[in-house]
Amino acid sequence: MVKEGIFSLPVSQMRKQRGVGEVTPKKGGTEQLGLPVFNTVAEAKAETKANASVIYVPPPFAARAIMEAVEAELDLVVCITEGISQHAMVRVKAAPNCPGIIKPGEYKIGIMPGYIHKPGRVGIVSNQGNTRLELCPGIYTNQDMAIYLWRYGCDPFNRTNFVDCITKFLADPLTEGIILIGEIGGTAEEHVAALSKLGQESGTDKPVVAFIAGLTAPPGRRMGHAGDITL
């Protein structure tokens, strides 16, 4: 396991739902950080009944690692790796460069700092990093804690998107409100607005507060997050 995984895994283990194993080719049968190591994802799933994978491997091997997790039919795949080639991502159709998802007090999959998140009734979804980190302590100060925080991959070819995440929040009876952190440069935020309008018409909508970064960005500036386009 690379050093980022070695750092993040023990922190994740402090929650109710914990990691059950690691996958490193040619090191099956050993242990690391108190967990069994397997040669393949399929072996790990068969032995541990795992249903999610977090990928920390270097860029040249990340696309193959994603495909292996998908082929093993895991329910959730989170890829932390940044710098994977766009050609590989078009083939894989899954977004890398993602810090993960956290349900405060219960589980964390990825590298987000757990100590700034607390249990509550607000769902947060973001395609940015620093803005999210600035926002969370602010809403916790006002006692509106987050029930989930979901930040999807920041590379141009993304799989999970704003609509996917907000649809989950709308269906979750414990989520009473939603915060969306987006930016200029694409249409993802507009799709959420359309979804919200449909929800209002059907009576299934929940309050959504959105922060859209980029008001002062120079014209023609290329943005670097998920779904962004060059104008």
KOLRODO-91359 format. One record per residue: x, y, z of N, C-alpha, C in turn; residue in one letter. Coordinates in steps of 0.02 Angstrom, whole numbers, plus 32768, in hexadecimal, padded with zeros to 4 digits. Example, Ala and Ser with C-alpha at 12.3 -4.5 7.8 and 13.67 -1.06 7.14 Angstrom:
82947EE4818682677F1F818682947F5B8186A
82827F90816282AC7FCB816582858002818AS
% end
This chain:
802A7FC58000800080008000802C803E8000M
801980717FD9804080AE7FD7803780D58018V
8063810880228064812A80638023814E8073K
7FFE816680417FBF8188804E7F8C8157806DE
7F8C811A80537F5F80E8806E7F7480D480B5G
7FB580CF80C07FCD80BD81037FBA80F28136I
7FB9813181207FA58168814D7F5A81698158F
7F32816081237EEA816981277EC5812E8146S
7EDD80F2813A7EB880B781527EB080B5819EL
7EE480C181C67EDA80BF820E7EA680F18226P
7EA1812B82057E6F815D82187E2981438209V
7E21812381CE7DE0810781BC7DCC80CF81ECS
7DFD80AC82077DEE807382337DD0808A8276Q
7DD280CA82847DB780E382C37D6B80EA82C2M
7D4B80D882897D0380E082827CE0809C8287R
7C9D809E82867C768061828F7C82802E8258K
7C828045821A7C8E801981E17CD8801F81CDQ
7CFB7FE881CF7D447FE981C77D5A7FC3818AR
7D997FD181767DB77FAB81417DC17F638156G
7DBB7F3581267DC07EEE81377DFB7ECC8114V
7E1D7EEF80E77E557ED080C57E767EFF8094G
7EAE7EE980797ED47F1080487EE37EE4800CE
7EED7F047FD37EFF7EDF7F967F417EFB7F7BV
7F747ED07F797FB47EE17F5B7FCD7EA47F36T
7FD17EA77EF47FE87E6D7ECD802B7E537EE6P
80317E117EE9806D7DED7EFD807C7DF17F48K
804F7E0F7F6E805A7E127FB780217DF07FDDK
7FF97DC97FB97FC27DA57FD97FDB7D75800FG
7FB57D6F80447FC97D43807B7FEE7D6780B3G
80017DA580A880237DCC80DC7FF07DF88100T
80097E20812E7FDF7E5081517FFF7E958151E
7FD57EC881527FED7F0D81597FBA7F348182Q
7FD27F5981B37FA67F8081DF7F717F548200L
7F827F15820B7F547EE7822B7F1F7ECA81FFG
7F237ED681BE7EF17EBD818F7F107E8B815FL
7EEA7E5981497F057E2981187F0E7E4980D4P
7F427E3380B17F517E4D806E7F417E16803CV
7F207E2980057F0C7DFA7FD07F2C7E0E7F8EF
7F327DDD7F617F4F7DEB7F207F1E7E0E7EF0N
7EDD7E007EF87EAB7E1C7ECB7E6F7E347EF3T
7E487E617ED37E0B7E7A7EF37DD87E417EFAV
7DD57E157EC97DA57DDD7ECC7DB37DB17F09A
7DF37DA47F167E057D7C7F517DF17DA07F91E
7DFE7DE17F937DEE7E087FCF7DA37E087FDBA
7D7B7E107FA77D337E107FAF7D1A7DCC7FC7K
7D357D977FAA7D1E7D547FBE7D2E7D448007A
7D667D5C801F7D7B7D4D80637D5C7D7B8097E
7D527DBB80857D3E7DED80B77CF77E0680ADT
7CD77DF680747C957E1080637C957E5C805CK
7CCD7E7980487CD27EC1803D7CA27ED78006A
7C877F14800D7C5A7F2E7FD97C707F737FC0N
7CAB7F8A7FD57CC47FCB7FBD7D107FC97FB9A
7D2B7FF37F8E7D747FF57F857D8B803D7F81S
7DC3804C7FA27DE4808D7F9A7E2980807F7DV
7E3980A47F477E7480967F1F7EA880CD7F2AI
7EE480BA7F3F7F1A80E97F4D7F5580DF7F1DY
7F5080B47EEC7F8A80A17EC47FA180D97E96V
7FE080D87E7F7FFA810D7E537FD6810F7E10P
7FDA81487DEC7FB581537DAE7FBC811C7D79P
7FF781017D6C7FFC80CF7D367FD3808F7D43P
7FC280817D827F9F80437D937F58804F7DABF
7F43808E7DB07F03809D7DCF7EC780867DA5A
7ECB80917D637E93807E7D387E8680337D3DA
7EBB800C7D3C7EB37FC37D427E967FB17D86R
7EAA7FD47DBB7E907FC67DFD7E467FD57E01A
7E30800B7DE07DE9801C7DDF7DC27FE47DBBI
7DDC7FCF7D817DBA7F9B7D5B7DB57F5A7D82M
7DEA7F4B7DA77DE97F0D7DCF7DB37F107E05E
7DAB7F4A7E247D777F527E577D317F4D7E38A
7D297F6A7DFD7CE97F677DDB7CD97F1F7DC6V
7D0B7EFC7DAB7D017EB77D967CF17E897DD2E
7D087E9C7E0D7CF87E757E497CB37E877E64A
7C917EB57E437C4C7EC97E537C467EE87E99E
7C767F127EAA7C707F387EE87C3D7F717EDEL
7C1B7F837F137BE67FB57F0E7C017FFC7F05D
7C3A800A7F227C55804E7F227CA0804C7F17L
7CB980777EEA7D00807C7EDC7D1480C57EE2V
7D4380D47F0F7D5D81187F177DA681177F04V
7DB981407ED37DFE81427EBC7E1D81857ECFC
7E4F81837EFA7E7181BF7F127EA281DB7EDFI
7EBC81B07EB47EF581BF7E897EE881FA7E5AT
7F1982287E577F1782607E297F4B82557DF2E
7F3E826F7DB67F6F826B7D817F68822F7D53G
7F2F820C7D567F2381D47D287F1581F17CE3I
7F2D81D07CAF7F2481EB7C6B7EDB81EE7C58S
7EC982217C317E8382287C1B7E6E81EE7BF0Q
7E9C81D37BC97E8B81997B9F7E75815E7BCAH
7E9881537C017E86811C7C2E7E4381297C4FA
7E3581677C607DF681777C827DBA81727C54M
7DC381827C147D8D81787BE47D7C812E7BDFV
7DAE81057BE27DA380BC7BDE7D8280A17C1DR
7D9880B97C567D7F809F7C967D3A80BB7CA6V
7D2E80FB7C947CED811C7CA27CE081217CEDK
7D1381317D127D0C813D7D5A7D3B81757D6DA
7D2581A07D9A7D4C81DC7DA97D8081D07DE0A
7DBF81E17DD27DF381DE7E067DF982227E28P
7E30822A7E4D7E3F826A7E6E7E05827E7E9CN
7DED824F7EC37DB3825A7EEF7DC7824C7F37C
7DBB827B7F657DCD826F7FAB7D9D82427FD0P
7D6282357FB27D3782027FD07CF5821A7FECG
7CDA81F3801B7C9981FF80397C9E81F18084I
7C7A821880AB7C7B820D80F37C358215810FI
7C2281E8813C7BE781F081667C0281F881ACK
7C03823581C67C26824382057C0F8214823DP
7C4181F982607C3381CD82987C2881858285G
7C22817682447C138131822F7C48811581FFE
7C55813781C87C87811C819A7CA781548172Y
7CE2814681597D058173812C7D2A814980F9K
7D1F815780BA7D43813480847D698169805EI
7DAB816B80667DD3819E80457E0181C38074G
7E12820180627E47822580857E2E826580A6I
7DEC827080A97DD382AD80C87DE182AD8113M
7DF382E681307E0182E881787DC182DE81A0P
7DBF82AB81C97D82829B81EE7D7282CB8225G
7DA482EC82427D978313827F7D6F83538271Y
7D6A836A82337D4383A682257CFA83968214I
7CE8835782137CA4834382027C8183268240H
7C41833982487C1A832082817BD5830A8269K
7BB682DA828C7B7582C182777B3F82F78279P
7B0F82F2824C7AD98323824B7AA583158217G
7A88834981F97A4E834181CD7A568364818AR
7A92837A817A7A9F839D813B7ACD8372810FV
7ABB836880D07AE5834580A17B0E83788079G
7B4E836A80707B7A8398804B7B9883728010I
7B9583917FD47BB583747F9A7BDF83A97F78V
7C1B83977F637C4A83C87F497C7583AA7F12S
7C8A83D57EE37CBE83C17EB47CFD83EA7EC0N
7D0384077EFB7D3D842E7F0D7D5984147F4FQ
7D9684267F5D7DB584107F9B7DB984457FD0G
7DDF847A7FC37DEB84AC7FF67DAC84D0800DN
7D7E84DF7FDF7D4185017FF27D1884D68022T
7D16849680147CF2846880417D1184688086R
7D538467808A7D75846680CA7D6884A680F2L
7D6184DE80CE7D51851D80F07D09851F8108E
7CDC850080E27C95850380F17C8284D9812EL
7C9D849D81327C87846E81657C8B848981ACC
7CC484A581C17CC684BF82067C9284F68212P
7C81851C81DD7C50855281E47C0B853881F3G
7BF5850481CF7BB284EB81DB7BAE84C5821DI
7BE684A882327BE6848582727BE184B682ABY
7BFF84F182A37BFB852582D67BB2853982E2T
7B8A853682AC7B44854882B07B17850C82BFN
7B3584D482D27B0F849982E87AEA847582B1Q
7AF5848782727AD68462823B7B09842F8221D
7B0E83F882427B4383C882337B3383A181F3M
7B66838381D67B5E835E81977B4E831581A5A
7B1D82FB81817B0F82B381867B3B828C8156I
7B4882A8811B7B77828B80EC7B9F82C380CCY
7BDC82B480B87C0182E2808D7C1E82B98054L
7C0C82CD80187C1E82A77FDD7C4282D67FAEW
7C8182C77F9E7CA582EF7F6D7CBB82C17F35R
7CA082CE7EF97CB082A07EC37CEF82B57E9EY
7D07828A7E717D4882927E517D4F82D47E2BG
7D8C82F07E2E7D9883327E117DB583307DCBC
7DC282F67DAF7DDD82F47D6C7DA682FF7D38D
7DB783127CFA7D8483257CC97D5082F07CBAP
7D6282B17CBC7D33827B7CAC7D1A825C7CEEF
7CE082727D037CC682597D437C8E82277D39N
7C8581FE7D6B7C5081CC7D6B7C1681E47D97R
7C2181E57DD87BEF82017E067BED824C7DFCT
7BB182697DFF7BAB82B17DF57B7C82D07E29N
7B7083117E237B4683347E537B0083157E57F
7AE383067E1E7A9F82EC7E1D7A9C82A87E40V
7ACD827E7E357AD0823D7E587ACF82467EA4D
7AFA82747EBB7B00827E7F047AC1829C7F21C
7AA682CF7F007A6B82F07F1C7A2E82C37F19I
7A2A82987EE779F482677EE479F6823A7F21T
7A3382277F367A3A81FE7F737A2282257FB0K
7A3582647FB47A20828D7FED79D482957FEFF
79B5829E7FB5796D82A77FB3794882687FCBL
7966822E7FBE794781EF7FD2795581DC801AA
798581FE803A799981EE807E796D821280B0D
794681EF80D9791882108108793B8238813EP
797A822B814B799E824E817F79BC82908167L
79C08299812679DC82D7810A79A4830B8103T
79AB83438126797783778125798883B180F7E
79C883BA80E879DD83F080BD7A1D83DD8099G
7A2D840180637A6683EF80387A8F842E802AI
7AD28427802E7B00845C80197B2784437FDCI
7B27846B7FA77B4C845A7F6A7B83848D7F61L
7BC084747F557BF984A07F487C1184927F01I
7C0584C17ED47C1784B87E8E7C4284F17E75G
7C4584F77E327C6D852B7E147C5885367DCCE
7C72856B7DAE7C63857A7D687C8885497D3BI
7C7285467CFB7C9885217CCA7C7684E47CADG
7C3E84D07CC87C1C84957CAE7BD184997CB9G
7BAF84627CB07B6684617CB57B4C84387CF0T
7B78841D7D197B6383F17D507B3484147D80A
7B4484527D917B1A84777DC07AD684867DA2E
7AD384927D617A93849F7D3F7A6784617D41E
7A8484277D3C7A5D83E97D407A3D83E27D86H
7A6183F87DB97A4583F67DFD7A0A84257E02V
7A0F84607DE379D7848F7DE5799984717DC4A
79A3844E7D8D796B842D7D6C794D83F67D98A
797883D17DBA7961839D7DE7793983BB7E21L
795183F37E3B792E84147E7278EA842D7E5CS
78E684467E1F78A5845E7E06787384257E00K
788B83EB7DE8785F83B17DE47849839B7E2AL
787683A07E5A7865838D7E9E783083BB7EBCG
783683FB7EAD7804842B7EC577BF841C7EA8Q
77BF840A7E69777F83FB7E48775F83BB7E62E
7789838B7E76776F834B7E8E776883477EDAS
7781837B7EFC777D837C7F4577B283537F68G
77E7833F7F44781B83167F62785B833D7F6ET
7859837E7F65789683A77F6A78A983B47FB3D
78E983C37FBE790283D87FFF792984197FF5K
793284418029795784808021799E84748009P
79B384997FD679F684947FBA7A1684D97FBAV
7A5084DF7FD97A77851D7FD87AB6850F7FAFV
7AC3853A7F7D7AFC852E7F507B2D85687F53A
7B6D85577F547BA385887F4C7BC685787F0BF
7BC685A77EDC7BE6859D7E9B7C2385C97E97I
7C5E85AB7E987C9C85D17E967CAC85E77E4FA
7CD2861D7E497CEA86337E087CD086767DF0G
7CAF869C7E1C7C9386DD7E077CC9870B7DEBL
7D0587097E087D3A87367DF37D6D87157DC4T
7D5E86D97DAC7D8D86B67D807D9386DB7D3DA
7DCF86E37D227DD887067CE17DB686DF7CA9P
7D9987027C787D7986E07C3E7DAB86B37C1BP
7D9586777C087DC086497BE57DEC861E7C11G
7DEA86297C537E1386027C807DFA85BA7C83R
7E27858B7C797E1485457C7B7E11852D7CC3R
7DD885107CD57DCF84F77D187DE784AE7D1BM
7DF484957D577E1284537D5B7DE9841E7D7DG
7DAA842B7D8D7D8383FA7DB27D5483D37D85H
7D2F83A67DA57D0683767D807CD383987D52A
7CD183817D147C9E83987CE57CAA83DD7CC8G
7CE283FE7CDA7CEE84417CC17D0284417C78D
7CF284787C567D02847F7C0F7D2884BF7C04I
7D4A84C47BCC7D6E85007BBA7D41852C7B8ET
7D39856A7BA27D0E85997B7D7D3885C77B51L
% end
